[in-house]
Amino acid sequence: MGLVRHLTDVELGWFARVLSGSDDSFVYWQGDAPDGADFDVEDADAEESLRLWHSACDRSREIADGCESLDAFGVHRPTGEHFSLRWILAHMIQEYARHNGHADLIRERIDGRTG
């Protein structure tokens, strides 16, 4: 569930905040604990977490579809760096691949099967 919650805020961060310039708040990340609040799942509601992730993904698709080209860019406000839609999409492929690998390691630990 922590991975789903983490990816919700990753979607919001790159597409809504960076690419579209929105000031939308993150769902789970907090200013005083940016690297852990999404993985604090003791009281997490699985259905709500999945609903929010789906909603964030839908919004990301809408934002990407609204771009004129892969060369459209947004600004990462904390650093002032510019990132193109092309870079963001490639980064998101890496992000999901990495976390799918984490999920697979967790599953292997639970059921003992590899592959």
C-alpha positions as CSV (number, residue, x, y, z in Angstrom):
1,M,0.0,0.0,0.0
2,G,2.9,2.3,0.6
3,L,4.0,1.9,-3.0
4,V,0.6,2.9,-4.2
5,R,0.5,5.9,-1.9
6,H,4.0,6.9,-3.0
7,L,3.1,6.7,-6.7
8,T,0.0,8.8,-6.1
9,D,2.2,11.7,-5.0
10,V,4.8,11.0,-7.7
11,E,2.1,11.4,-10.3
12,L,0.8,14.6,-8.7
13,G,4.3,15.9,-8.4
14,W,5.5,15.5,-11.9
15,F,2.4,16.1,-13.9
16,A,0.2,18.4,-11.8
17,R,2.9,20.4,-10.0
18,V,5.8,20.4,-12.4
19,L,4.2,20.1,-15.9
20,S,1.0,22.0,-15.4
21,G,2.4,24.4,-12.7
22,S,-0.4,23.6,-10.2
23,D,-0.1,24.4,-6.5
24,D,-2.1,21.3,-5.6
25,S,-1.1,19.7,-2.3
26,F,0.4,16.3,-2.2
27,V,-1.9,13.7,-0.8
28,Y,0.6,11.9,1.5
29,W,3.9,13.8,1.5
30,Q,4.3,16.3,4.2
31,G,6.8,19.1,4.4
32,D,8.2,17.9,7.7
33,A,8.4,14.2,6.6
34,P,8.7,14.2,2.8
35,D,10.3,10.8,2.6
36,G,8.1,8.7,4.9
37,A,4.5,9.8,5.2
38,D,3.4,7.8,2.1
39,F,4.8,4.6,3.6
40,D,3.1,5.1,6.9
41,V,0.3,2.6,6.2
42,E,-0.7,1.3,9.6
43,D,-4.1,3.0,9.3
44,A,-4.3,3.2,5.5
45,D,-7.6,2.5,3.7
46,A,-6.7,0.3,0.7
47,E,-9.8,1.2,-1.3
48,E,-9.3,5.0,-0.7
49,S,-5.6,4.7,-1.5
50,L,-6.3,3.0,-4.8
51,R,-9.1,5.4,-5.7
52,L,-6.7,8.4,-5.1
53,W,-4.0,6.7,-7.2
54,H,-6.4,6.1,-10.1
55,S,-7.5,9.7,-9.8
56,A,-4.0,11.0,-9.9
57,C,-3.2,8.8,-12.9
58,D,-6.3,10.1,-14.8
59,R,-5.2,13.6,-14.1
60,S,-1.7,12.9,-15.3
61,R,-3.1,11.5,-18.6
62,E,-5.3,14.6,-19.0
63,I,-2.3,16.9,-18.5
64,A,-0.1,14.9,-20.8
65,D,-2.8,14.8,-23.5
66,G,-3.2,18.6,-23.3
67,C,0.5,19.1,-24.2
68,E,1.2,20.1,-27.8
69,S,4.3,17.9,-28.0
70,L,6.7,15.9,-26.0
71,D,8.9,19.0,-25.9
72,A,6.4,20.8,-23.7
73,F,8.0,21.6,-20.4
74,G,7.3,22.5,-16.8
75,V,9.4,23.9,-14.0
76,H,10.4,22.1,-10.8
77,R,9.9,25.1,-8.5
78,P,12.2,24.1,-5.6
79,T,15.2,23.9,-8.0
80,G,14.1,26.0,-11.0
81,E,15.0,23.1,-13.3
82,H,13.0,22.6,-16.5
83,F,11.7,19.2,-17.4
84,S,10.1,18.2,-20.7
85,L,7.1,15.9,-21.0
86,R,9.4,13.5,-22.8
87,W,11.8,13.4,-19.8
88,I,8.9,13.1,-17.3
89,L,7.4,10.1,-19.2
90,A,10.8,8.4,-19.3
91,H,11.3,9.1,-15.6
92,M,7.8,7.7,-14.8
93,I,8.6,4.5,-16.6
94,Q,11.8,4.2,-14.5
95,E,9.8,5.0,-11.3
96,Y,7.2,2.4,-11.9
97,A,9.7,-0.2,-13.0
98,R,11.8,0.3,-9.9
99,H,8.8,0.1,-7.6
100,N,7.3,-2.9,-9.5
101,G,10.7,-4.6,-8.7
102,H,10.2,-3.7,-5.0
103,A,6.7,-5.2,-5.0
104,D,8.1,-8.3,-6.6
105,L,10.7,-8.7,-3.9
106,I,8.0,-8.3,-1.2
107,R,5.9,-10.9,-2.9
108,E,8.8,-13.3,-3.2
109,R,9.4,-12.8,0.5
110,I,5.8,-13.6,1.3
111,D,5.2,-16.6,-0.9
112,G,8.8,-17.9,-1.4
113,R,8.4,-18.1,-5.2
114,T,10.9,-16.4,-7.5
115,G,10.4,-15.4,-11.1
